[in-house]
Amino acid sequence: MAMSGGKDDGSPMMEMNTTPLIDVMLVLLIMFIITIPVATHSVDIDLPVPNPNDTPPPPVLPVVNKLVLTRNGEILWNGNVLNAGQLVTNLKTTTTMNPEPELQFQPEQDASYDLSAKVLNIIKGSKVTKFGFVGNEQFSEFDKSAANPK
């Protein structure tokens, strides 16, 4: 807060001192904010009363489909050999089921990377929502023998 005492020639200061005005305005603003009531929005909902005799419905057990890629370049759907067209058909069928079955993807350790990439693109294009990789523990020792030659 700067203050001015006038000019050097002794003439009086001609500007209005706004510092007290700003201080009063800040105090009024704080008082106004404090006195505003807290806005409370509530929606009253009548919830049903639980009946102890009601038995819950049995849980829906999801179907799990396993997709395995072999080192020979085969695509196995639950143990049955498929081609890419049949895979697309099976994936489209599973997306229409309610609930949608889980798709587990497990390439064998020596499976082709190119085939894996192509199958993953097919899966992505089919809009499958329940998807998971299984068997990743087989890759925990990946290429350690090459790092430590005997």
Sequence and secondary structure as in RCSB ss.txt:
>XXXX:A:sequence
MAMSGGKDDGSPMMEMNTTPLIDVMLVLLIMFIITIPVATHSVDIDLPVPNPNDTPPPPVLPVVNKLVLTRNGEI
LWNGNVLNAGQLVTNLKTTTTMNPEPELQFQPEQDASYDLSAKVLNIIKGSKVTKFGFVGNEQFSEFDKSAANPK
>XXXX:A:secstr
       TTS    S   HHHHHHHHHHHHHHHHHS               TT          EEEEEE TTS E
EETTEEE HHHHHHHHHHHHHSSS  EEEEEE TT  HHHHHHHHHHHHHTT SSEEE  GGGGTTTTHHHHS  
